[in-house]
Amino acid sequence: MSKNQSLKDTIFKEFLRNPALGPTEMSEKLGANYNSVKAAFAKLAEEGLLERSGRGNYEPSVPGILLNLMARVEALETKTP
């Protein structure tokens, strides 16, 4: 995990690479605390980037991801130099 990247961001990127990873597998892969990983998954779901499809199972939320990206692009476009 990069020092400039939060655990939540690391988990999200890793999850997009391998959506089969749940909190247990992700904590093992990253060597991170299970409760911290579980909380990050919950936060990503709360932010609309993931959808919880069952106990410990998540799926990417394509509409949520696209809306998030659009908001980031708009913010960059409105930034004045």
C-alpha positions, -999 to +999 in steps of 0.1 A: +000+000+000+013+034-010+020+059+018+000+085-002-030+062-007-056+054+020-065+019+029-100+025+015-085+036-019-061+006-019-090-017-012-112-002-039-085-004-066-076-040-055-113-049-055-118-036-090-089-058-101-104-088-084-141-084-074-141-119-059-122-107-029-144-101+002-132-084+034-116-116+047-096-123+016-087-086+011-074-083+047-052-114+041-040-102+007-031-067+021-020-079+055-044-054+070-066-056+101-099-073+092-121-048+111-104-019+092-110-036+059-146-044+067-151-008+077-136+004+044-159-019+024-189-005+043-177+031+036-173+023-001-208+009-002-221+040+017-204+062-009-222+043-037-190+028-052-198-008-041-231-026-036-235-052-009-249-084-025-249-105+006-231-111+038-194-104+031-201-101-007-198-069-027-201-059-063-189-028-081-216-002-086-210+009-121-235+039-119-219+050-086-184+048-100-193+067-131-211+094-111-181+097-088-157+101-118-180+127-135-180+147-103-142+146-101-139+156-138-163+185-132-144+196-102-111+196-122-127+215-150-140+243-127-108+247-109-092+280-118-054+281-123 
